[in-house]
């Protein structure tokens, strides 16, 4: 995973991917591919780890899905 600089960010990225996959009723692999190819994995999730990881699961999931939609990232 590009842009991931430590184990906390890695665990958080996996947490995000799994929760987005559940919310979108799709495979985590598809979510990972979409986030990686779009640059959102490193450019949004890892880059905003310090802020995002303090929020609720629902907020994090909804926020990332909102950003994905704004950027036209589909799974």
matplotlib code that plots the C-alpha trace (Angstrom):
import matplotlib.pyplot as plt

x = [0.0, 1.5, 1.5, 1.2, 4.1, 3.5, 1.5, -1.2, -1.9, -1.9, -4.4, -6.5, -6.5, -7.6, -10.4, -11.5, -11.4, -13.4, -16.1, -16.5, -16.8, -19.5, -21.4, -21.2, -21.9, -18.9, -15.6, -12.8, -10.4, -12.5, -12.5, -8.7, -8.1, -10.4, -8.8, -5.2, -5.8, -7.5, -4.8, -7.3, -5.6, -2.4, -3.7, -6.8, -6.9, -3.2, -2.8, -5.6, -5.0, -4.4, -7.8, -9.9, -8.9, -10.4, -13.9, -16.6, -16.7, -19.9, -18.3, -15.2, -17.0, -19.5, -16.8, -14.6, -17.6, -18.6, -15.0, -15.1, -18.3, -17.0, -13.9, -15.9, -14.3, -16.5, -16.1]
y = [0.0, 3.2, 6.2, 4.1, 5.0, 3.0, 0.1, 2.4, 3.8, 0.3, -0.9, 2.2, 1.7, -1.9, -0.7, 1.9, -0.6, -3.2, -0.8, 0.9, -2.6, -3.5, -0.2, -0.6, -4.3, -5.2, -7.0, -5.3, -6.1, -3.9, -1.1, -1.3, -1.3, 1.7, 3.7, 2.8, 3.6, 6.9, 8.0, 8.3, 5.6, 7.7, 11.1, 11.1, 8.2, 8.1, 11.9, 12.6, 9.7, 12.1, 13.6, 10.8, 8.1, 10.2, 10.0, 7.4, 4.4, 5.8, 9.2, 7.8, 5.5, 8.1, 10.7, 8.5, 7.3, 11.0, 11.8, 8.8, 10.0, 13.5, 12.3, 9.8, 6.8, 3.7, 0.1]
z = [0.0, -1.1, 1.2, 4.3, 6.6, 9.8, 11.2, 12.7, 9.2, 7.7, 10.3, 9.7, 5.9, 6.3, 8.7, 6.1, 3.2, 5.1, 6.3, 2.9, 1.3, 3.9, 3.3, -0.5, -0.4, -2.4, -2.1, -0.1, -3.0, -5.3, -2.8, -2.3, -6.1, -6.6, -3.7, -4.8, -8.5, -7.7, -5.3, -2.4, -0.3, 0.0, -0.9, 1.4, 3.8, 4.8, 4.4, 6.8, 9.2, 12.2, 11.8, 10.4, 13.0, 15.8, 14.2, 14.5, 12.1, 10.5, 10.0, 8.5, 6.2, 5.0, 4.5, 2.4, 0.3, -0.2, -1.4, -3.7, -5.3, -5.6, -7.4, -9.6, -8.0, -8.4, -7.3]

ax = plt.figure().add_subplot(projection="3d")
ax.plot(x, y, z, "-o")
ax.set_aspect("equal")
plt.show()
